[in-house]
Amino acid sequence: MEGTDTKTRRSVVEQFVKKTASRHEADEEEAMDAFQEARAKSREALMLDVRLTDGTIESFDYASLRRVKYTPDGRIVLRFGKDEVTAEGRNLDRLRCAISEHRARFIQQGTETELDIKPEDAAHIERIEIKEGDEEL
């Protein structure tokens, strides 16, 4: 019976080792996925996309972002060289912070339907206006 007992123990040990190995591989894959995601999120954006409700998307080079103005009444004014982008809405302070750190990938004009379903503390842009400045060649 001792031989049978030893064989059973090896089987249990082998099962445990297999579980540990497969869990380790899964943990390693999850860690690599998390690393890749964190790397992507930590990179600064090169351009800021301004998305309008009509489907128009205009991209502005972060390198030309010269000034960011935030007013508590719900307005952010961005100056890209001579161009000016104004976004009006609610709870835009965190968005301003992300833009000033070059981490926002886009700003998007929302709809009334979206406003109704968003939490009260969520950012919402009601209107975006783009004023193009004169380009000197």
N, C-alpha and C positions, 0 to 999 in steps of 0.2 A: 504494500500500500504506500510505502514511502516513495517509491518511484512514481506512482500515479499522482501523489500529492505534489512532488517536485515538478512534474510535467504541468500540472494545473497552475502552479505558481508561475512557471515560465510563460504560460499562455496569458495569464493576467498581466504579467510584466510586459510582455510583447504588445498587448492591447493598449496598455498605458503609454508605452513608448510611441506607438503609432498615433494615438490621440494627441500626445504632446507635440510630436513632429508636425502633424497636420495643422494643429492650432498655431504652432510657431510660424508655419508657412503663411497661414491666413493673416496672422498678426503682421508679418513682414510685408505682405501685399497691401494691407490697410495702411501701414506706416508709409510705404512708398506713395500710395495714392494721396494721403494727407500731405506729404511733403511736396508733391507736384502741385496740389491745389494751393497750398500756402505760398509756394514760390510764385505761382501765377498771380495770386492776390497781392503779393508784396511788391510786384513790379509796378513802376509808375506808368500811367497811360501816356502815350505819345500824343494822342489827339482826344479832344472832347467832342462826341457826337451830340448834336442838338436835333432832337426828333420832334417833329410837329405832327399834329393830329391828321393832317392830309397825307401823311406818308413821307413827306420831304425830310431828308436827313442832311444836315450840313455839318462838316467836321472842321474843328478849329485846332490849330497846332498849339499845344501847351507851351511850347517854347516862346510863343509870342504873347502869352497871357501876362499882361503887365499890371493889372489891377483887378481886385475883387472887392466889391462893396456890398455889404449886407445891411439891410435896415429891418428893425424888428416888426415893421408893418407887413412883412412878407415879400420882400424884394431883394433879388440878387442882381447886381450889375457886373458883367464881366467885360473887360477891355482886352481884346486881342489886337494888338497894334492899333490901327485906326477903326477897326470894327468893334461894335458894341452889342452884346447880347444881354437882354433884360428878361429875367424870369420872375413871375409874380405868382404867389401861392401861399401856402401855410406850412409851418414847421420846416423851414428851409435851412436852419442853422447847421444841422449835421451835413447837409448837402454842400453848403458853403465850405465847411471844413474839409470834406473830401476833395472838392475842387481845388482849394488852395494848396492841398498836399499832392495834387496831380494824380489822385487815385480814382476819381469818378470816371467811368468809361463813357457815360452819357447823361444828359438831362432830357426828360421827356415831358411834353405837354400832355396833361391828363384830360379825361373826359368827366362829365358830370356823373355818369354811372360809376366810374372808378372812385370818385370822391365819396359817393354814398356808401360804398362797401369798404373803404379804408378805415382803419382805426383812427380815432381822434388825434392821436399823437404822431401819425404817419405823415411824411412829407407828401405834398401834392402841389404840382405846378398847374395853375389854371391858364396862364398865358405866357407865351414866349414871343419876344420881339427881337428881330435882328436888324441892326442898322449898319449898312456897309459904308465904311469910310473911303475916302479917295485914296487910291493906290498910286504911289509914285514909282515910276519905272526908271 
